């Protein structure tokens, strides 16, 4: 007979999900009410206002899509891009490739601007692509590339795109709540994220925000949006407006309780304080990893503090290390993806996972496992180096 599922508690320091804060886990267990209940609708309004704070935007169309970050990505593409459009897609990792897939699936042409994995998007290449492709509908890029740990200059890319009359679509799945992100100041037209990383929440919801320029594009489409569920013309009637909301779908009521609590916590901490915490903890982890003898893939000026991609010591079975960390220390770190598969570990410091005790656990466990495997590292050096930056 099947019994209740009770997972082993883990410390999550991979590329996501991150550790969920106990306050959020508690919020998930509150009584379920109807998704059109006046109390729930009032809570939706609060979620919207707090997401505007997190994104640093006044966009009226700022909502939480009832599905993971990948659905937030698809929401932006299926609403803004039509067959026959030309779209510039920047790729410096796995998730730029997913943008390309979305462009092509709606029948548009993807013009690729490619950079080496671990490098930031080259703004000059974007400008050259725009000059070579007049009439480009949109420029799409990943602000914080989870597969490599590189962050790109969103403001500069948006400025260039707007000079050529193009929209911008931005992936902020790993940056929202963890790195500086200013939607209005930077001129981002459409942006999507996820709840399971720097917001310390459970997976399954995707915050998105679109400005008036993007809304006008949606209203003036030549064809229907290909996805009924993600058609913002319909979803807006559920998330927006005064008084009674139009029924669209049954929202994930308890998951939205969790997002609400996570955004309350973000307000309590202060957005800029959250950015600073992620940076401070990154520096401590960096000091420990480098003292151990590990090297970072991304140059310091383009390095994402909440996702640390480090090279694997020569001769080490990287999968065996991750398995041992999970089985002996209940610690999860991530493997490399795509071009970096088998070459790096991805160590996350996102949201509730970004705290001193996690850094010390990770460094101590990694030191122990690598030493036991006979790896050439500076055993015993990591924790003191990290602690020196925690004072």
Secondary structure, DSSP 8 states (H G I E B T S, - for coil): ----------EE-SSS-----HHHHHHHTS----TT-HHHHHHHHHHHHHHHHHHT---SEEEEESS-HHHHHHHHHHHH--TT-EEEEEESSHHHHHHHHHHHHTT-EEEEEE--TTS---HHHHHHHHHHSTT--EEEEESEETTTTEE--HHHHHHHHHHTT-EEEEE-TTTTTTS---HHHHT-SEEE--SSSTT---SS-EEEEE-HHHHHHHHT-SS--S-STT-HHHHHHHHSSSSS----S---HHHHHHHHHHHHHHHHH-HHHHHHHHHHHHHHHHHHHHHHT--BSS-GGGB-TTEEEEE--TT--HHHHHHHHHHHH-EE-EE--GGGTTTEEEEE--GGG-SHHHHHHHHHHHHHHHHHTT--S-TT-HHHHHHTTT-
